[in-house]
Amino acid sequence: MSLTEQQKTALIARLTALADDEIILSHRDSEWTGHAPILEEDIALANIAQDEIGHALMYLGLRSELDGSEPNQLTFFRGAREYTNTQLVELPKGDWAFTMLRQYLYDAYEALWLDAARASSYAPLAEVAQKAVREEKFHLQHTALWVERLGLGTPESHRRMQDALNVLWGYTTQLFVPTAGEETLIAAGITPDPAAVKTRWESLVRPHLERSGLSIPQGEGVTVSRQHHSEDLLYLLTEMQSTAREYAGAKVW
C-alpha cells in the first residue's frame, strides 16, 4: 500500500519506539553476560539480547526505507531526550528475578504485538512481524518458565519475584500508550490497536502470574510520555554510546 505523509510520519514514530525499547532492553540484558546464575542461562540471555538487537535493526531498517535515516546514527548519536523507549526497559537490571520478570512482561507484549502485526496492511511491516514473532515466542516461553520457577520456588525466590512485580507492574502501562499519530495507522490496519493488544496481554499475563503464586499490585500505572525518562537512561546511554562517540567516523577494515 502507499502511505500518506501523515501515515508515514506516524509509522516512523511507532517504528522508532519499538526499536528504542529493543535497544535499551538488550543492553540491560547484556549486563548479565558472565554474571548469570548458571552458564546455560548466561548463554540464553545473551542470545535473547542479540535477538532483541536484531529486531531493533529490522524496525530501524523499515524506518530507513521511509526517511533514509541510518540505524547506527540513530542508535549511538541520539541523546536521552531523543529516545522514545518506555521506562520499563531502562530501569537498572536488578537481581535475576527482576530481570526475568521484566523480560517476561515485555516478551508477552512484543509477542502479541508482532502476532497482530502479521496482518498489517503495510506489507514490509507484516513481513518483519512474521519473522520476528517466532523468536519472540521462544523468549516468552523461556521467561515464563523462570517466572513460574522463582514464584513457586523457595520463600526467598518468591519474595524477590513479588518485590520485582511490585516495582515493575506499574511501568507496563506505558507499553500500551499509542505513539504520536498512531490512530491513523490503526484505522488503516497498518499497526495493531494497543488497547486490543493490552486486552490479550492481560488475559495471558495475569493468570500466569497468579499461577506462579504472585499477587498483582493495585493502583494506577505510569502514563507519562515516551519522551520522559529517568536518570537511568542517561547513564545507560553514556556507557552504550561511549565507543561510537569517541571514535566517530572510524572504519573497521
NUMI-532747 format. One record per residue (C-alpha): residue number from 1; residue in one letter; x, y, z. Coordinates in Angstrom, 1 decimal. Example, Ala and Ser with C-alpha at 12.3 -4.5 7.8 and 13.67 -1.06 7.14 Angstrom:
2
+-----+-----+--------+--------+--------+
|   n | res |     c1 |     c2 |     c3 |
+-----+-----+--------+--------+--------+
|   1 |   a |   12.3 |   -4.5 |    7.8 |
|   2 |   s |   13.7 |   -1.1 |    7.1 |
+-----+-----+--------+--------+--------+
***
This chain:
253
+-----+-----+--------+--------+--------+
|   n | res |     c1 |     c2 |     c3 |
+-----+-----+--------+--------+--------+
|   1 |   m |    0.0 |    0.0 |    0.0 |
|   2 |   s |    1.0 |    3.6 |   -0.5 |
|   3 |   l |    1.3 |    5.6 |    2.7 |
|   4 |   t |    0.1 |    9.2 |    3.1 |
|   5 |   e |    2.5 |   11.7 |    4.6 |
|   6 |   q |    0.6 |   11.6 |    7.8 |
|   7 |   q |    0.8 |    7.8 |    8.0 |
|   8 |   k |    4.5 |    7.9 |    7.1 |
|   9 |   t |    5.2 |   10.3 |   10.0 |
|  10 |   a |    3.2 |    8.2 |   12.4 |
|  11 |   l |    4.8 |    5.0 |   11.3 |
|  12 |   i |    8.3 |    6.4 |   11.8 |
|  13 |   a |    7.3 |    7.3 |   15.4 |
|  14 |   r |    6.0 |    3.8 |   16.1 |
|  15 |   l |    8.9 |    2.0 |   14.5 |
|  16 |   t |   11.4 |    4.2 |   16.4 |
|  17 |   a |    9.6 |    3.5 |   19.7 |
|  18 |   l |    9.7 |   -0.3 |   19.0 |
|  19 |   a |   13.4 |   -0.1 |   18.2 |
|  20 |   d |   14.2 |    2.0 |   21.2 |
|  21 |   d |   12.6 |   -0.5 |   23.5 |
|  22 |   e |   14.6 |   -3.3 |   22.0 |
|  23 |   i |   17.9 |   -1.4 |   22.0 |
|  24 |   i |   17.6 |   -0.4 |   25.7 |
|  25 |   l |   16.3 |   -3.8 |   26.9 |
|  26 |   s |   19.0 |   -5.7 |   25.0 |
|  27 |   h |   21.7 |   -3.5 |   26.7 |
|  28 |   r |   20.2 |   -4.3 |   30.1 |
|  29 |   d |   20.2 |   -8.0 |   29.3 |
|  30 |   s |   23.8 |   -7.8 |   28.1 |
|  31 |   e |   24.9 |   -6.6 |   31.5 |
|  32 |   w |   24.4 |  -10.1 |   32.8 |
|  33 |   t |   27.0 |  -11.6 |   30.4 |
|  34 |   g |   29.4 |  -13.5 |   32.6 |
|  35 |   h |   27.2 |  -13.0 |   35.7 |
|  36 |   a |   24.1 |  -15.1 |   35.2 |
|  37 |   p |   23.3 |  -17.8 |   37.9 |
|  38 |   i |   24.4 |  -20.7 |   35.6 |
|  39 |   l |   26.3 |  -20.9 |   32.4 |
|  40 |   e |   23.3 |  -22.1 |   30.4 |
|  41 |   e |   21.4 |  -19.0 |   31.3 |
|  42 |   d |   24.4 |  -16.8 |   30.7 |
|  43 |   i |   24.3 |  -18.0 |   27.1 |
|  44 |   a |   20.5 |  -18.0 |   26.8 |
|  45 |   l |   20.1 |  -14.4 |   28.0 |
|  46 |   a |   23.0 |  -13.3 |   25.7 |
|  47 |   n |   21.1 |  -14.9 |   22.8 |
|  48 |   i |   17.9 |  -13.1 |   23.8 |
|  49 |   a |   19.7 |   -9.8 |   23.9 |
|  50 |   q |   21.2 |  -10.5 |   20.5 |
|  51 |   d |   17.7 |  -11.3 |   19.1 |
|  52 |   e |   16.3 |   -8.0 |   20.5 |
|  53 |   i |   19.1 |   -6.1 |   18.8 |
|  54 |   g |   18.2 |   -7.9 |   15.6 |
|  55 |   h |   14.5 |   -6.8 |   16.0 |
|  56 |   a |   15.6 |   -3.2 |   16.6 |
|  57 |   l |   17.6 |   -3.4 |   13.3 |
|  58 |   m |   14.6 |   -4.6 |   11.5 |
|  59 |   y |   12.4 |   -1.8 |   12.8 |
|  60 |   l |   15.1 |    0.8 |   12.0 |
|  61 |   g |   15.5 |   -0.8 |    8.6 |
|  62 |   l |   11.9 |   -0.1 |    7.9 |
|  63 |   r |   12.3 |    3.4 |    9.1 |
|  64 |   s |   15.3 |    3.9 |    6.9 |
|  65 |   e |   13.1 |    2.9 |    3.9 |
|  66 |   l |   10.7 |    5.7 |    4.8 |
|  67 |   d |   13.1 |    8.6 |    5.7 |
|  68 |   g |   16.6 |    7.5 |    4.7 |
|  69 |   s |   17.8 |    7.5 |    8.3 |
|  70 |   e |   20.9 |    5.5 |    9.3 |
|  71 |   p |   20.4 |    2.9 |   12.1 |
|  72 |   n |   23.8 |    3.2 |   13.7 |
|  73 |   q |   23.4 |    7.0 |   13.8 |
|  74 |   l |   20.1 |    6.8 |   15.5 |
|  75 |   t |   21.3 |    4.2 |   18.0 |
|  76 |   f |   24.6 |    5.8 |   19.0 |
|  77 |   f |   24.2 |    9.5 |   18.4 |
|  78 |   r |   20.9 |   10.4 |   19.9 |
|  79 |   g |   20.7 |   11.7 |   23.5 |
|  80 |   a |   18.3 |   10.5 |   26.2 |
|  81 |   r |   15.7 |   13.2 |   25.4 |
|  82 |   e |   15.5 |   11.9 |   21.8 |
|  83 |   y |   15.0 |    8.2 |   22.8 |
|  84 |   t |   11.4 |    7.1 |   23.0 |
|  85 |   n |   11.6 |    3.8 |   24.9 |
|  86 |   t |    9.4 |    3.0 |   27.9 |
|  87 |   q |   10.7 |    3.5 |   31.4 |
|  88 |   l |   10.2 |   -0.3 |   32.0 |
|  89 |   v |   13.2 |   -1.2 |   29.9 |
|  90 |   e |   15.6 |    1.5 |   31.2 |
|  91 |   l |   15.3 |    0.5 |   34.8 |
|  92 |   p |   18.6 |   -0.9 |   36.3 |
|  93 |   k |   18.9 |   -4.7 |   35.8 |
|  94 |   g |   18.3 |   -5.5 |   39.5 |
|  95 |   d |   18.6 |   -9.1 |   40.6 |
|  96 |   w |   17.8 |  -12.2 |   38.5 |
|  97 |   a |   14.2 |  -12.2 |   39.5 |
|  98 |   f |   13.8 |   -8.6 |   38.4 |
|  99 |   t |   15.5 |   -9.3 |   35.1 |
| 100 |   m |   13.4 |  -12.4 |   34.3 |
| 101 |   l |   10.1 |  -10.8 |   35.3 |
| 102 |   r |   10.8 |   -7.7 |   33.3 |
| 103 |   q |   11.8 |   -9.8 |   30.3 |
| 104 |   y |    8.6 |  -11.9 |   30.6 |
| 105 |   l |    6.3 |   -8.9 |   30.8 |
| 106 |   y |    7.9 |   -7.3 |   27.8 |
| 107 |   d |    8.1 |  -10.6 |   25.8 |
| 108 |   a |    4.4 |  -11.1 |   26.3 |
| 109 |   y |    3.7 |   -7.7 |   25.0 |
| 110 |   e |    6.0 |   -7.9 |   22.0 |
| 111 |   a |    4.9 |  -11.4 |   21.0 |
| 112 |   l |    1.3 |  -10.4 |   21.0 |
| 113 |   w |    2.0 |   -7.1 |   19.1 |
| 114 |   l |    4.0 |   -9.0 |   16.5 |
| 115 |   d |    1.4 |  -11.7 |   16.2 |
| 116 |   a |   -1.2 |   -9.0 |   15.4 |
| 117 |   a |    1.2 |   -7.1 |   13.1 |
| 118 |   r |    1.5 |  -10.1 |   10.8 |
| 119 |   a |   -1.9 |   -8.9 |    9.4 |
| 120 |   s |   -0.6 |   -5.4 |    8.8 |
| 121 |   s |   -1.9 |   -3.8 |    5.5 |
| 122 |   y |    1.7 |   -2.5 |    5.1 |
| 123 |   a |    3.5 |   -5.5 |    3.6 |
| 124 |   p |    7.1 |   -4.6 |    4.8 |
| 125 |   l |    5.9 |   -4.5 |    8.4 |
| 126 |   a |    3.9 |   -7.7 |    8.1 |
| 127 |   e |    7.0 |   -9.5 |    6.7 |
| 128 |   v |    9.1 |   -8.3 |    9.6 |
| 129 |   a |    6.5 |   -9.3 |   12.2 |
| 130 |   q |    6.2 |  -12.8 |   10.6 |
| 131 |   k |   10.0 |  -13.3 |   11.0 |
| 132 |   a |   10.4 |  -11.8 |   14.5 |
| 133 |   v |    7.4 |  -13.4 |   16.2 |
| 134 |   r |    8.9 |  -16.8 |   16.1 |
| 135 |   e |   11.9 |  -15.7 |   18.1 |
| 136 |   e |    9.8 |  -13.7 |   20.5 |
| 137 |   k |    7.6 |  -16.7 |   21.3 |
| 138 |   f |   10.7 |  -18.6 |   22.2 |
| 139 |   h |   11.7 |  -15.7 |   24.5 |
| 140 |   l |    8.3 |  -15.7 |   26.1 |
| 141 |   q |    8.3 |  -19.5 |   26.7 |
| 142 |   h |   11.8 |  -19.2 |   28.3 |
| 143 |   t |   11.0 |  -16.3 |   30.7 |
| 144 |   a |    7.5 |  -17.7 |   31.6 |
| 145 |   l |    9.2 |  -20.8 |   32.9 |
| 146 |   w |   11.6 |  -18.6 |   35.0 |
| 147 |   v |    8.6 |  -16.7 |   36.5 |
| 148 |   e |    7.0 |  -20.0 |   37.5 |
| 149 |   r |   10.2 |  -21.5 |   38.8 |
| 150 |   l |   11.0 |  -18.5 |   41.0 |
| 151 |   g |    7.5 |  -17.6 |   42.0 |
| 152 |   l |    6.8 |  -21.2 |   43.2 |
| 153 |   g |   10.4 |  -21.9 |   44.4 |
| 154 |   t |   11.8 |  -21.1 |   47.8 |
| 155 |   p |   10.4 |  -18.4 |   50.1 |
| 156 |   e |   13.4 |  -16.2 |   49.1 |
| 157 |   s |   12.9 |  -16.6 |   45.4 |
| 158 |   h |    9.2 |  -15.9 |   45.9 |
| 159 |   r |    9.9 |  -12.8 |   47.9 |
| 160 |   r |   12.2 |  -11.5 |   45.2 |
| 161 |   m |    9.7 |  -12.1 |   42.5 |
| 162 |   q |    7.0 |  -10.4 |   44.4 |
| 163 |   d |    9.2 |   -7.4 |   45.1 |
| 164 |   a |   10.1 |   -7.2 |   41.4 |
| 165 |   l |    6.4 |   -7.4 |   40.4 |
| 166 |   n |    5.6 |   -4.6 |   42.9 |
| 167 |   v |    8.1 |   -2.4 |   41.1 |
| 168 |   l |    7.5 |   -3.4 |   37.5 |
| 169 |   w |    3.8 |   -3.7 |   37.2 |
| 170 |   g |    3.0 |    0.0 |   37.1 |
| 171 |   y |    5.5 |    0.6 |   34.3 |
| 172 |   t |    3.8 |   -1.9 |   32.0 |
| 173 |   t |    1.0 |    0.6 |   31.4 |
| 174 |   q |    3.3 |    2.7 |   29.2 |
| 175 |   l |    3.7 |   -0.2 |   26.7 |
| 176 |   f |    0.2 |    0.3 |   25.5 |
| 177 |   v |    0.1 |    4.1 |   25.2 |
| 178 |   p |   -0.2 |    5.0 |   21.5 |
| 179 |   t |    2.6 |    6.9 |   19.8 |
| 180 |   a |    2.1 |   10.2 |   18.1 |
| 181 |   g |   -0.5 |    9.9 |   15.3 |
| 182 |   e |   -0.9 |    6.2 |   15.7 |
| 183 |   e |   -4.7 |    6.5 |   15.4 |
| 184 |   t |   -4.2 |    6.9 |   11.7 |
| 185 |   l |   -2.2 |    3.7 |   11.5 |
| 186 |   i |   -4.7 |    1.8 |   13.5 |
| 187 |   a |   -7.6 |    3.0 |   11.3 |
| 188 |   a |   -5.8 |    1.9 |    8.1 |
| 189 |   g |   -4.8 |   -1.5 |    9.6 |
| 190 |   i |   -1.1 |   -0.7 |    9.5 |
| 191 |   t |   -0.4 |   -1.3 |   13.2 |
| 192 |   p |   -2.3 |   -3.2 |   15.9 |
| 193 |   d |   -4.6 |   -1.3 |   18.3 |
| 194 |   p |   -2.6 |   -1.1 |   21.6 |
| 195 |   a |   -5.9 |   -1.4 |   23.5 |
| 196 |   a |   -6.6 |   -4.7 |   21.8 |
| 197 |   v |   -3.1 |   -5.9 |   22.4 |
| 198 |   k |   -3.4 |   -4.9 |   26.1 |
| 199 |   t |   -6.6 |   -7.0 |   26.5 |
| 200 |   r |   -4.8 |  -10.1 |   25.1 |
| 201 |   w |   -1.7 |   -9.3 |   27.2 |
| 202 |   e |   -3.7 |   -9.2 |   30.4 |
| 203 |   s |   -5.5 |  -12.4 |   29.7 |
| 204 |   l |   -2.2 |  -14.1 |   29.2 |
| 205 |   v |    0.0 |  -12.5 |   31.9 |
| 206 |   r |   -2.4 |  -12.1 |   34.9 |
| 207 |   p |   -3.3 |  -15.9 |   35.1 |
| 208 |   h |    0.3 |  -16.9 |   34.7 |
| 209 |   l |    1.5 |  -14.6 |   37.5 |
| 210 |   e |   -1.3 |  -15.8 |   39.7 |
| 211 |   r |   -0.5 |  -19.5 |   39.0 |
| 212 |   s |    3.1 |  -18.6 |   39.9 |
| 213 |   g |    1.9 |  -17.6 |   43.4 |
| 214 |   l |    2.3 |  -13.8 |   42.8 |
| 215 |   s |   -0.1 |  -11.0 |   43.8 |
| 216 |   i |   -0.7 |   -8.4 |   41.2 |
| 217 |   p |   -0.4 |   -4.8 |   42.6 |
| 218 |   q |   -3.3 |   -2.4 |   42.6 |
| 219 |   g |   -3.2 |    1.2 |   41.6 |
| 220 |   e |   -2.5 |    3.4 |   38.6 |
| 221 |   g |    0.4 |    2.8 |   36.3 |
| 222 |   v |    3.0 |    5.0 |   34.7 |
| 223 |   t |    1.3 |    7.1 |   32.0 |
| 224 |   v |    3.9 |    9.7 |   31.1 |
| 225 |   s |    5.0 |   10.1 |   27.5 |
| 226 |   r |    7.8 |    8.0 |   26.0 |
| 227 |   q |    9.9 |   11.2 |   26.0 |
| 228 |   h |   10.0 |   11.3 |   29.8 |
| 229 |   h |   12.9 |    9.3 |   31.2 |
| 230 |   s |   14.8 |    8.7 |   34.4 |
| 231 |   e |   18.5 |    9.3 |   35.0 |
| 232 |   d |   19.0 |    5.6 |   34.5 |
| 233 |   l |   18.7 |    6.0 |   30.7 |
| 234 |   l |   21.3 |    8.8 |   30.7 |
| 235 |   y |   23.8 |    6.6 |   32.5 |
| 236 |   l |   23.0 |    3.6 |   30.2 |
| 237 |   l |   23.4 |    5.6 |   27.0 |
| 238 |   t |   26.7 |    7.2 |   28.3 |
| 239 |   e |   28.1 |    3.7 |   28.6 |
| 240 |   m |   26.5 |    2.2 |   25.5 |
| 241 |   q |   27.5 |    5.0 |   23.2 |
| 242 |   s |   30.9 |    5.8 |   24.5 |
| 243 |   t |   33.0 |    3.9 |   22.0 |
| 244 |   a |   31.0 |    5.1 |   18.9 |
| 245 |   r |   31.2 |    8.7 |   20.1 |
| 246 |   e |   34.8 |    8.6 |   20.9 |
| 247 |   y |   35.7 |    7.1 |   17.6 |
| 248 |   a |   33.1 |    8.7 |   15.4 |
| 249 |   g |   33.7 |    8.0 |   11.8 |
| 250 |   a |   36.1 |    5.2 |   12.4 |
| 251 |   k |   36.0 |    2.3 |    9.9 |
| 252 |   v |   36.6 |   -1.4 |   10.6 |
| 253 |   w |   38.9 |   -2.9 |    7.9 |
+-----+-----+--------+--------+--------+
***
